[in-house]
Amino acid sequence: MRRRDFITLIGGATVIWPLTTRAQQAAIPVVSFLNAVSPEGFADRMRAFRQGLRETGYVEDENVAIDYRWAENRV
């Protein structure tokens, strides 16, 4: 390989490389949970909710995100 061909190859790879690294990440579904009380009273329900998600093929922090918000009795 000649020097000029090598430089052309490296230059082309340098131009294409940033385009491949900026590929868009697949969006995952987000489930938001908002409640006016504290999370202590909902531990069993949240466990059952996560189990139901697993049974339908969704695993928290793998293919679904769950956003919990608790008001701690401050409505």
PDB file with SEQRES, HELIX, SHEET and CRYST1 records, atoms N, CA, C and O in Angstrom:
SEQRES   1 A   75  MET ARG ARG ARG ASP PHE ILE THR LEU ILE GLY GLY ALA          
SEQRES   2 A   75  THR VAL ILE TRP PRO LEU THR THR ARG ALA GLN GLN ALA          
SEQRES   3 A   75  ALA ILE PRO VAL VAL SER PHE LEU ASN ALA VAL SER PRO          
SEQRES   4 A   75  GLU GLY PHE ALA ASP ARG MET ARG ALA PHE ARG GLN GLY          
SEQRES   5 A   75  LEU ARG GLU THR GLY TYR VAL GLU ASP GLU ASN VAL ALA          
SEQRES   6 A   75  ILE ASP TYR ARG TRP ALA GLU ASN ARG VAL                      
HELIX    1 AA1 ARG A    3  THR A   21  1                                  19    
HELIX    2 AA2 PRO A   39  PHE A   42  5                                   4    
HELIX    3 AA3 ALA A   43  GLU A   55  1                                  13    
SHEET    1 AA1 2 VAL A  30  ASN A  35  0                                        
SHEET    2 AA1 2 ALA A  65  TRP A  70  1                                        
CRYST1    1.000    1.000    1.000  90.00  90.00  90.00 P 1           1          
ATOM      1  N   MET A   1       0.852  -1.169   0.000  1.00  0.00           N  
ATOM      2  CA  MET A   1       0.000   0.000   0.000  1.00  0.00           C  
ATOM      3  C   MET A   1       0.900   1.234   0.000  1.00  0.00           C  
ATOM      4  O   MET A   1       1.859   1.332   0.766  1.00  0.00           O  
ATOM      5  N   ARG A   2       0.568   2.148  -0.862  1.00  0.00           N  
ATOM      6  CA  ARG A   2       1.356   3.387  -0.936  1.00  0.00           C  
ATOM      7  C   ARG A   2       0.935   4.347   0.175  1.00  0.00           C  
ATOM      8  O   ARG A   2      -0.149   4.251   0.751  1.00  0.00           O  
ATOM      9  N   ARG A   3       1.829   5.253   0.438  1.00  0.00           N  
ATOM     10  CA  ARG A   3       1.599   6.215   1.518  1.00  0.00           C  
ATOM     11  C   ARG A   3       0.346   7.038   1.259  1.00  0.00           C  
ATOM     12  O   ARG A   3      -0.439   7.265   2.180  1.00  0.00           O  
ATOM     13  N   ARG A   4       0.145   7.482   0.042  1.00  0.00           N  
ATOM     14  CA  ARG A   4      -1.014   8.315  -0.303  1.00  0.00           C  
ATOM     15  C   ARG A   4      -2.315   7.522  -0.109  1.00  0.00           C  
ATOM     16  O   ARG A   4      -3.298   8.071   0.389  1.00  0.00           O  
ATOM     17  N   ASP A   5      -2.331   6.255  -0.491  1.00  0.00           N  
ATOM     18  CA  ASP A   5      -3.515   5.419  -0.297  1.00  0.00           C  
ATOM     19  C   ASP A   5      -3.814   5.230   1.194  1.00  0.00           C  
ATOM     20  O   ASP A   5      -4.970   5.252   1.616  1.00  0.00           O  
ATOM     21  N   PHE A   6      -2.762   5.047   1.972  1.00  0.00           N  
ATOM     22  CA  PHE A   6      -2.926   4.873   3.409  1.00  0.00           C  
ATOM     23  C   PHE A   6      -3.520   6.124   4.046  1.00  0.00           C  
ATOM     24  O   PHE A   6      -4.427   6.034   4.874  1.00  0.00           O  
ATOM     25  N   ILE A   7      -3.012   7.283   3.662  1.00  0.00           N  
ATOM     26  CA  ILE A   7      -3.517   8.552   4.216  1.00  0.00           C  
ATOM     27  C   ILE A   7      -4.974   8.758   3.813  1.00  0.00           C  
ATOM     28  O   ILE A   7      -5.769   9.244   4.618  1.00  0.00           O  
ATOM     29  N   THR A   8      -5.337   8.400   2.593  1.00  0.00           N  
ATOM     30  CA  THR A   8      -6.716   8.516   2.147  1.00  0.00           C  
ATOM     31  C   THR A   8      -7.623   7.585   2.946  1.00  0.00           C  
ATOM     32  O   THR A   8      -8.726   7.972   3.330  1.00  0.00           O  
ATOM     33  N   LEU A   9      -7.164   6.367   3.197  1.00  0.00           N  
ATOM     34  CA  LEU A   9      -7.937   5.413   3.983  1.00  0.00           C  
ATOM     35  C   LEU A   9      -8.164   5.919   5.401  1.00  0.00           C  
ATOM     36  O   LEU A   9      -9.286   5.863   5.905  1.00  0.00           O  
ATOM     37  N   ILE A  10      -7.121   6.409   6.047  1.00  0.00           N  
ATOM     38  CA  ILE A  10      -7.234   6.939   7.412  1.00  0.00           C  
ATOM     39  C   ILE A  10      -8.138   8.175   7.437  1.00  0.00           C  
ATOM     40  O   ILE A  10      -8.952   8.327   8.347  1.00  0.00           O  
ATOM     41  N   GLY A  11      -7.999   9.047   6.451  1.00  0.00           N  
ATOM     42  CA  GLY A  11      -8.839  10.247   6.384  1.00  0.00           C  
ATOM     43  C   GLY A  11     -10.309   9.894   6.220  1.00  0.00           C  
ATOM     44  O   GLY A  11     -11.167  10.518   6.844  1.00  0.00           O  
ATOM     45  N   GLY A  12     -10.613   8.898   5.383  1.00  0.00           N  
ATOM     46  CA  GLY A  12     -11.996   8.466   5.201  1.00  0.00           C  
ATOM     47  C   GLY A  12     -12.570   7.854   6.464  1.00  0.00           C  
ATOM     48  O   GLY A  12     -13.726   8.100   6.807  1.00  0.00           O  
ATOM     49  N   ALA A  13     -11.766   7.053   7.159  1.00  0.00           N  
ATOM     50  CA  ALA A  13     -12.221   6.442   8.406  1.00  0.00           C  
ATOM     51  C   ALA A  13     -12.467   7.505   9.467  1.00  0.00           C  
ATOM     52  O   ALA A  13     -13.387   7.376  10.274  1.00  0.00           O  
ATOM     53  N   THR A  14     -11.657   8.546   9.472  1.00  0.00           N  
ATOM     54  CA  THR A  14     -11.815   9.625  10.445  1.00  0.00           C  
ATOM     55  C   THR A  14     -13.113  10.385  10.218  1.00  0.00           C  
ATOM     56  O   THR A  14     -13.737  10.839  11.177  1.00  0.00           O  
ATOM     57  N   VAL A  15     -13.527  10.529   8.971  1.00  0.00           N  
ATOM     58  CA  VAL A  15     -14.767  11.233   8.657  1.00  0.00           C  
ATOM     59  C   VAL A  15     -15.981  10.378   9.033  1.00  0.00           C  
ATOM     60  O   VAL A  15     -16.969  10.908   9.541  1.00  0.00           O  
ATOM     61  N   ILE A  16     -15.922   9.086   8.796  1.00  0.00           N  
ATOM     62  CA  ILE A  16     -17.059   8.208   9.049  1.00  0.00           C  
ATOM     63  C   ILE A  16     -17.193   7.851  10.521  1.00  0.00           C  
ATOM     64  O   ILE A  16     -18.314   7.660  10.991  1.00  0.00           O  
ATOM     65  N   TRP A  17     -16.113   7.753  11.256  1.00  0.00           N  
ATOM     66  CA  TRP A  17     -16.134   7.304  12.647  1.00  0.00           C  
ATOM     67  C   TRP A  17     -17.093   8.084  13.539  1.00  0.00           C  
ATOM     68  O   TRP A  17     -17.861   7.458  14.271  1.00  0.00           O  
ATOM     69  N   PRO A  18     -17.092   9.436  13.519  1.00  0.00           N  
ATOM     70  CA  PRO A  18     -18.038  10.143  14.400  1.00  0.00           C  
ATOM     71  C   PRO A  18     -19.492   9.868  14.045  1.00  0.00           C  
ATOM     72  O   PRO A  18     -20.350   9.919  14.926  1.00  0.00           O  
ATOM     73  N   LEU A  19     -19.792   9.582  12.805  1.00  0.00           N  
ATOM     74  CA  LEU A  19     -21.168   9.312  12.412  1.00  0.00           C  
ATOM     75  C   LEU A  19     -21.661   8.001  13.003  1.00  0.00           C  
ATOM     76  O   LEU A  19     -22.836   7.884  13.350  1.00  0.00           O  
ATOM     77  N   THR A  20     -20.796   7.033  13.121  1.00  0.00           N  
ATOM     78  CA  THR A  20     -21.214   5.750  13.678  1.00  0.00           C  
ATOM     79  C   THR A  20     -21.332   5.809  15.191  1.00  0.00           C  
ATOM     80  O   THR A  20     -22.148   5.084  15.759  1.00  0.00           O  
ATOM     81  N   THR A  21     -20.556   6.638  15.860  1.00  0.00           N  
ATOM     82  CA  THR A  21     -20.622   6.702  17.320  1.00  0.00           C  
ATOM     83  C   THR A  21     -21.809   7.505  17.812  1.00  0.00           C  
ATOM     84  O   THR A  21     -22.178   7.398  18.982  1.00  0.00           O  
ATOM     85  N   ARG A  22     -22.407   8.294  16.963  1.00  0.00           N  
ATOM     86  CA  ARG A  22     -23.560   9.104  17.364  1.00  0.00           C  
ATOM     87  C   ARG A  22     -24.882   8.428  17.046  1.00  0.00           C  
ATOM     88  O   ARG A  22     -25.918   9.092  16.994  1.00  0.00           O  
ATOM     89  N   ALA A  23     -24.867   7.161  16.840  1.00  0.00           N  
ATOM     90  CA  ALA A  23     -26.102   6.442  16.540  1.00  0.00           C  
ATOM     91  C   ALA A  23     -27.081   6.607  17.695  1.00  0.00           C  
ATOM     92  O   ALA A  23     -26.692   6.594  18.863  1.00  0.00           O  
ATOM     93  N   GLN A  24     -28.317   6.758  17.361  1.00  0.00           N  
ATOM     94  CA  GLN A  24     -29.342   7.005  18.371  1.00  0.00           C  
ATOM     95  C   GLN A  24     -29.618   5.730  19.162  1.00  0.00           C  
ATOM     96  O   GLN A  24     -29.737   4.644  18.596  1.00  0.00           O  
ATOM     97  N   GLN A  25     -29.717   5.881  20.470  1.00  0.00           N  
ATOM     98  CA  GLN A  25     -30.033   4.754  21.336  1.00  0.00           C  
ATOM     99  C   GLN A  25     -31.526   4.453  21.238  1.00  0.00           C  
ATOM    100  O   GLN A  25     -32.343   5.358  21.066  1.00  0.00           O  
ATOM    101  N   ALA A  26     -31.862   3.193  21.347  1.00  0.00           N  
ATOM    102  CA  ALA A  26     -33.265   2.804  21.312  1.00  0.00           C  
ATOM    103  C   ALA A  26     -33.974   3.345  22.554  1.00  0.00           C  
ATOM    104  O   ALA A  26     -33.478   3.204  23.671  1.00  0.00           O  
ATOM    105  N   ALA A  27     -35.120   3.955  22.349  1.00  0.00           N  
ATOM    106  CA  ALA A  27     -35.884   4.512  23.464  1.00  0.00           C  
ATOM    107  C   ALA A  27     -36.582   3.381  24.215  1.00  0.00           C  
ATOM    108  O   ALA A  27     -37.148   2.471  23.609  1.00  0.00           O  
ATOM    109  N   ILE A  28     -36.531   3.452  25.528  1.00  0.00           N  
ATOM    110  CA  ILE A  28     -37.233   2.456  26.331  1.00  0.00           C  
ATOM    111  C   ILE A  28     -38.455   3.119  26.947  1.00  0.00           C  
ATOM    112  O   ILE A  28     -38.429   4.318  27.226  1.00  0.00           O  
ATOM    113  N   PRO A  29     -39.521   2.364  27.163  1.00  0.00           N  
ATOM    114  CA  PRO A  29     -40.720   2.943  27.763  1.00  0.00           C  
ATOM    115  C   PRO A  29     -40.467   3.379  29.210  1.00  0.00           C  
ATOM    116  O   PRO A  29     -39.685   2.762  29.933  1.00  0.00           O  
ATOM    117  N   VAL A  30     -41.139   4.440  29.606  1.00  0.00           N  
ATOM    118  CA  VAL A  30     -41.023   4.954  30.971  1.00  0.00           C  
ATOM    119  C   VAL A  30     -42.399   4.914  31.620  1.00  0.00           C  
ATOM    120  O   VAL A  30     -43.372   5.427  31.068  1.00  0.00           O  
ATOM    121  N   VAL A  31     -42.472   4.307  32.783  1.00  0.00           N  
ATOM    122  CA  VAL A  31     -43.700   4.264  33.569  1.00  0.00           C  
ATOM    123  C   VAL A  31     -43.490   5.198  34.751  1.00  0.00           C  
ATOM    124  O   VAL A  31     -42.525   5.044  35.499  1.00  0.00           O  
ATOM    125  N   SER A  32     -44.386   6.164  34.925  1.00  0.00           N  
ATOM    126  CA  SER A  32     -44.281   7.100  36.047  1.00  0.00           C  
ATOM    127  C   SER A  32     -45.311   6.735  37.107  1.00  0.00           C  
ATOM    128  O   SER A  32     -46.468   6.446  36.802  1.00  0.00           O  
ATOM    129  N   PHE A  33     -44.870   6.755  38.340  1.00  0.00           N  
ATOM    130  CA  PHE A  33     -45.746   6.430  39.471  1.00  0.00           C  
ATOM    131  C   PHE A  33     -45.707   7.595  40.438  1.00  0.00           C  
ATOM    132  O   PHE A  33     -44.644   7.955  40.944  1.00  0.00           O  
ATOM    133  N   LEU A  34     -46.864   8.184  40.697  1.00  0.00           N  
ATOM    134  CA  LEU A  34     -46.976   9.331  41.599  1.00  0.00           C  
ATOM    135  C   LEU A  34     -47.993   8.987  42.678  1.00  0.00           C  
ATOM    136  O   LEU A  34     -49.108   8.556  42.382  1.00  0.00           O  
ATOM    137  N   ASN A  35     -47.595   9.185  43.942  1.00  0.00           N  
ATOM    138  CA  ASN A  35     -48.503   8.919  45.047  1.00  0.00           C  
ATOM    139  C   ASN A  35     -48.292   9.964  46.123  1.00  0.00           C  
ATOM    140  O   ASN A  35     -47.185  10.473  46.299  1.00  0.00           O  
ATOM    141  N   ALA A  36     -49.363  10.282  46.847  1.00  0.00           N  
ATOM    142  CA  ALA A  36     -49.312  11.340  47.845  1.00  0.00           C  
ATOM    143  C   ALA A  36     -48.731  10.896  49.176  1.00  0.00           C  
ATOM    144  O   ALA A  36     -48.435  11.740  50.022  1.00  0.00           O  
ATOM    145  N   VAL A  37     -48.559   9.603  49.389  1.00  0.00           N  
ATOM    146  CA  VAL A  37     -48.048   9.106  50.671  1.00  0.00           C  
ATOM    147  C   VAL A  37     -46.586   8.708  50.537  1.00  0.00           C  
ATOM    148  O   VAL A  37     -45.961   8.956  49.506  1.00  0.00           O  
ATOM    149  N   SER A  38     -46.050   8.099  51.567  1.00  0.00           N  
ATOM    150  CA  SER A  38     -44.657   7.676  51.540  1.00  0.00           C  
ATOM    151  C   SER A  38     -44.538   6.254  50.977  1.00  0.00           C  
ATOM    152  O   SER A  38     -45.522   5.514  50.980  1.00  0.00           O  
ATOM    153  N   PRO A  39     -43.376   5.865  50.504  1.00  0.00           N  
ATOM    154  CA  PRO A  39     -43.216   4.553  49.867  1.00  0.00           C  
ATOM    155  C   PRO A  39     -43.277   3.366  50.822  1.00  0.00           C  
ATOM    156  O   PRO A  39     -43.439   2.234  50.366  1.00  0.00           O  
ATOM    157  N   GLU A  40     -43.151   3.584  52.133  1.00  0.00           N  
ATOM    158  CA  GLU A  40     -43.131   2.460  53.081  1.00  0.00           C  
ATOM    159  C   GLU A  40     -44.413   1.634  53.021  1.00  0.00           C  
ATOM    160  O   GLU A  40     -44.357   0.409  53.129  1.00  0.00           O  
ATOM    161  N   GLY A  41     -45.539   2.267  52.855  1.00  0.00           N  
ATOM    162  CA  GLY A  41     -46.810   1.563  52.827  1.00  0.00           C  
ATOM    163  C   GLY A  41     -47.089   0.838  51.515  1.00  0.00           C  
ATOM    164  O   GLY A  41     -48.051   0.075  51.426  1.00  0.00           O  
ATOM    165  N   PHE A  42     -46.278   1.060  50.516  1.00  0.00           N  
ATOM    166  CA  PHE A  42     -46.523   0.494  49.203  1.00  0.00           C  
ATOM    167  C   PHE A  42     -45.504  -0.566  48.802  1.00  0.00           C  
ATOM    168  O   PHE A  42     -45.457  -0.943  47.631  1.00  0.00           O  
ATOM    169  N   ALA A  43     -44.701  -1.053  49.715  1.00  0.00           N  
ATOM    170  CA  ALA A  43     -43.642  -2.014  49.366  1.00  0.00           C  
ATOM    171  C   ALA A  43     -44.208  -3.278  48.734  1.00  0.00           C  
ATOM    172  O   ALA A  43     -43.680  -3.749  47.727  1.00  0.00           O  
ATOM    173  N   ASP A  44     -45.275  -3.838  49.307  1.00  0.00           N  
ATOM    174  CA  ASP A  44     -45.872  -5.058  48.757  1.00  0.00           C  
ATOM    175  C   ASP A  44     -46.474  -4.810  47.376  1.00  0.00           C  
ATOM    176  O   ASP A  44     -46.329  -5.634  46.473  1.00  0.00           O  
ATOM    177  N   ARG A  45     -47.139  -3.688  47.219  1.00  0.00           N  
ATOM    178  CA  ARG A  45     -47.756  -3.369  45.927  1.00  0.00           C  
ATOM    179  C   ARG A  45     -46.698  -3.131  44.849  1.00  0.00           C  
ATOM    180  O   ARG A  45     -46.870  -3.547  43.703  1.00  0.00           O  
ATOM    181  N   MET A  46     -45.619  -2.472  45.213  1.00  0.00           N  
ATOM    182  CA  MET A  46     -44.558  -2.212  44.231  1.00  0.00           C  
ATOM    183  C   MET A  46     -43.873  -3.514  43.835  1.00  0.00           C  
ATOM    184  O   MET A  46     -43.515  -3.695  42.671  1.00  0.00           O  
ATOM    185  N   ARG A  47     -43.690  -4.409  44.773  1.00  0.00           N  
ATOM    186  CA  ARG A  47     -43.099  -5.713  44.480  1.00  0.00           C  
ATOM    187  C   ARG A  47     -44.008  -6.488  43.514  1.00  0.00           C  
ATOM    188  O   ARG A  47     -43.526  -7.102  42.562  1.00  0.00           O  
ATOM    189  N   ALA A  48     -45.318  -6.455  43.764  1.00  0.00           N  
ATOM    190  CA  ALA A  48     -46.276  -7.125  42.888  1.00  0.00           C  
ATOM    191  C   ALA A  48     -46.300  -6.476  41.500  1.00  0.00           C  
ATOM    192  O   ALA A  48     -46.428  -7.166  40.489  1.00  0.00           O  
ATOM    193  N   PHE A  49     -46.176  -5.155  41.459  1.00  0.00           N  
ATOM    194  CA  PHE A  49     -46.143  -4.441  40.182  1.00  0.00           C  
ATOM    195  C   PHE A  49     -44.929  -4.865  39.360  1.00  0.00           C  
ATOM    196  O   PHE A  49     -45.045  -5.141  38.166  1.00  0.00           O  
ATOM    197  N   ARG A  50     -43.766  -4.914  40.006  1.00  0.00           N  
ATOM    198  CA  ARG A  50     -42.542  -5.342  39.301  1.00  0.00           C  
ATOM    199  C   ARG A  50     -42.662  -6.789  38.832  1.00  0.00           C  
ATOM    200  O   ARG A  50     -42.209  -7.127  37.739  1.00  0.00           O  
ATOM    201  N   GLN A  51     -43.269  -7.645  39.651  1.00  0.00           N  
ATOM    202  CA  GLN A  51     -43.471  -9.045  39.265  1.00  0.00           C  
ATOM    203  C   GLN A  51     -44.375  -9.130  38.034  1.00  0.00           C  
ATOM    204  O   GLN A  51     -44.110  -9.902  37.113  1.00  0.00           O  
ATOM    205  N   GLY A  52     -45.439  -8.333  38.027  1.00  0.00           N  
ATOM    206  CA  GLY A  52     -46.329  -8.302  36.863  1.00  0.00           C  
ATOM    207  C   GLY A  52     -45.615  -7.840  35.610  1.00  0.00           C  
ATOM    208  O   GLY A  52     -45.839  -8.374  34.524  1.00  0.00           O  
ATOM    209  N   LEU A  53     -44.752  -6.843  35.762  1.00  0.00           N  
ATOM    210  CA  LEU A  53     -43.959  -6.392  34.613  1.00  0.00           C  
ATOM    211  C   LEU A  53     -43.056  -7.512  34.108  1.00  0.00           C  
ATOM    212  O   LEU A  53     -42.960  -7.741  32.903  1.00  0.00           O  
ATOM    213  N   ARG A  54     -42.392  -8.214  35.035  1.00  0.00           N  
ATOM    214  CA  ARG A  54     -41.504  -9.323  34.634  1.00  0.00           C  
ATOM    215  C   ARG A  54     -42.272 -10.411  33.898  1.00  0.00           C  
ATOM    216  O   ARG A  54     -41.769 -10.988  32.934  1.00  0.00           O  
ATOM    217  N   GLU A  55     -43.482 -10.689  34.348  1.00  0.00           N  
ATOM    218  CA  GLU A  55     -44.295 -11.720  33.703  1.00  0.00           C  
ATOM    219  C   GLU A  55     -44.678 -11.346  32.276  1.00  0.00           C  
ATOM    220  O   GLU A  55     -44.913 -12.223  31.446  1.00  0.00           O  
ATOM    221  N   THR A  56     -44.741 -10.051  31.989  1.00  0.00           N  
ATOM    222  CA  THR A  56     -45.060  -9.610  30.630  1.00  0.00           C  
ATOM    223  C   THR A  56     -43.812  -9.305  29.810  1.00  0.00           C  
ATOM    224  O   THR A  56     -43.906  -8.842  28.674  1.00  0.00           O  
ATOM    225  N   GLY A  57     -42.638  -9.568  30.394  1.00  0.00           N  
ATOM    226  CA  GLY A  57     -41.402  -9.409  29.632  1.00  0.00           C  
ATOM    227  C   GLY A  57     -40.633  -8.133  29.879  1.00  0.00           C  
ATOM    228  O   GLY A  57     -39.638  -7.873  29.204  1.00  0.00           O  
ATOM    229  N   TYR A  58     -41.070  -7.331  30.829  1.00  0.00           N  
ATOM    230  CA  TYR A  58     -40.375  -6.082  31.129  1.00  0.00           C  
ATOM    231  C   TYR A  58     -39.598  -6.220  32.434  1.00  0.00           C  
ATOM    232  O   TYR A  58     -40.127  -6.689  33.442  1.00  0.00           O  
ATOM    233  N   VAL A  59     -38.341  -5.807  32.399  1.00  0.00           N  
ATOM    234  CA  VAL A  59     -37.494  -5.849  33.588  1.00  0.00           C  
ATOM    235  C   VAL A  59     -37.003  -4.425  33.850  1.00  0.00           C  
ATOM    236  O   VAL A  59     -36.438  -3.773  32.973  1.00  0.00           O  
ATOM    237  N   GLU A  60     -37.232  -3.964  35.074  1.00  0.00           N  
ATOM    238  CA  GLU A  60     -36.843  -2.599  35.443  1.00  0.00           C  
ATOM    239  C   GLU A  60     -35.358  -2.378  35.219  1.00  0.00           C  
ATOM    240  O   GLU A  60     -34.537  -3.226  35.569  1.00  0.00           O  
ATOM    241  N   ASP A  61     -35.015  -1.246  34.639  1.00  0.00           N  
ATOM    242  CA  ASP A  61     -33.653  -0.811  34.323  1.00  0.00           C  
ATOM    243  C   ASP A  61     -32.998  -1.636  33.218  1.00  0.00           C  
ATOM    244  O   ASP A  61     -31.815  -1.442  32.938  1.00  0.00           O  
ATOM    245  N   GLU A  62     -33.725  -2.544  32.589  1.00  0.00           N  
ATOM    246  CA  GLU A  62     -33.197  -3.254  31.428  1.00  0.00           C  
ATOM    247  C   GLU A  62     -33.941  -2.840  30.166  1.00  0.00           C  
ATOM    248  O   GLU A  62     -33.327  -2.379  29.203  1.00  0.00           O  
ATOM    249  N   ASN A  63     -35.274  -3.005  30.167  1.00  0.00           N  
ATOM    250  CA  ASN A  63     -36.043  -2.616  28.999  1.00  0.00           C  
ATOM    251  C   ASN A  63     -37.260  -1.749  29.341  1.00  0.00           C  
ATOM    252  O   ASN A  63     -38.109  -1.494  28.486  1.00  0.00           O  
ATOM    253  N   VAL A  64     -37.334  -1.307  30.575  1.00  0.00           N  
ATOM    254  CA  VAL A  64     -38.352  -0.342  30.989  1.00  0.00           C  
ATOM    255  C   VAL A  64     -37.788   0.477  32.155  1.00  0.00           C  
ATOM    256  O   VAL A  64     -37.072  -0.048  33.008  1.00  0.00           O  
ATOM    257  N   ALA A  65     -38.120   1.758  32.177  1.00  0.00           N  
ATOM    258  CA  ALA A  65     -37.697   2.631  33.277  1.00  0.00           C  
ATOM    259  C   ALA A  65     -38.935   3.010  34.087  1.00  0.00           C  
ATOM    260  O   ALA A  65     -39.992   3.302  33.527  1.00  0.00           O  
ATOM    261  N   ILE A  66     -38.790   3.001  35.395  1.00  0.00           N  
ATOM    262  CA  ILE A  66     -39.901   3.373  36.271  1.00  0.00           C  
ATOM    263  C   ILE A  66     -39.475   4.596  37.069  1.00  0.00           C  
ATOM    264  O   ILE A  66     -38.442   4.592  37.739  1.00  0.00           O  
ATOM    265  N   ASP A  67     -40.288   5.639  36.986  1.00  0.00           N  
ATOM    266  CA  ASP A  67     -40.003   6.903  37.663  1.00  0.00           C  
ATOM    267  C   ASP A  67     -40.960   7.027  38.845  1.00  0.00           C  
ATOM    268  O   ASP A  67     -42.156   7.250  38.660  1.00  0.00           O  
ATOM    269  N   TYR A  68     -40.431   6.882  40.057  1.00  0.00           N  
ATOM    270  CA  TYR A  68     -41.239   6.945  41.271  1.00  0.00           C  
ATOM    271  C   TYR A  68     -41.194   8.358  41.842  1.00  0.00           C  
ATOM    272  O   TYR A  68     -40.131   8.973  41.924  1.00  0.00           O  
ATOM    273  N   ARG A  69     -42.349   8.862  42.233  1.00  0.00           N  
ATOM    274  CA  ARG A  69     -42.451  10.162  42.915  1.00  0.00           C  
ATOM    275  C   ARG A  69     -43.364   9.993  44.111  1.00  0.00           C  
ATOM    276  O   ARG A  69     -44.483   9.497  43.987  1.00  0.00           O  
ATOM    277  N   TRP A  70     -42.883  10.408  45.265  1.00  0.00           N  
ATOM    278  CA  TRP A  70     -43.640  10.291  46.507  1.00  0.00           C  
ATOM    279  C   TRP A  70     -43.787  11.660  47.133  1.00  0.00           C  
ATOM    280  O   TRP A  70     -42.798  12.380  47.268  1.00  0.00           O  
ATOM    281  N   ALA A  71     -44.999  12.042  47.519  1.00  0.00           N  
ATOM    282  CA  ALA A  71     -45.242  13.360  48.119  1.00  0.00           C  
ATOM    283  C   ALA A  71     -45.036  13.352  49.618  1.00  0.00           C  
ATOM    284  O   ALA A  71     -44.966  14.419  50.229  1.00  0.00           O  
ATOM    285  N   GLU A  72     -44.936  12.177  50.233  1.00  0.00           N  
ATOM    286  CA  GLU A  72     -44.698  12.067  51.679  1.00  0.00           C  
ATOM    287  C   GLU A  72     -45.750  12.841  52.484  1.00  0.00           C  
ATOM    288  O   GLU A  72     -45.418  13.574  53.416  1.00  0.00           O  
ATOM    289  N   ASN A  73     -47.006  12.667  52.114  1.00  0.00           N  
ATOM    290  CA  ASN A  73     -48.162  13.287  52.782  1.00  0.00           C  
ATOM    291  C   ASN A  73     -48.152  14.830  52.688  1.00  0.00           C  
ATOM    292  O   ASN A  73     -48.775  15.498  53.514  1.00  0.00           O  
ATOM    293  N   ARG A  74     -47.470  15.380  51.716  1.00  0.00           N  
ATOM    294  CA  ARG A  74     -47.452  16.840  51.517  1.00  0.00           C  
ATOM    295  C   ARG A  74     -48.200  17.153  50.236  1.00  0.00           C  
ATOM    296  O   ARG A  74     -47.580  17.364  49.194  1.00  0.00           O  
ATOM    297  N   VAL A  75     -49.508  17.186  50.297  1.00  0.00           N  
ATOM    298  CA  VAL A  75     -50.314  17.521  49.145  1.00  0.00           C  
ATOM    299  C   VAL A  75     -50.496  19.001  49.118  1.00  0.00           C  
ATOM    300  O   VAL A  75     -51.154  19.526  48.220  1.00  0.00           O  
TER     301      VAL A  75                                                      
END                                                                             
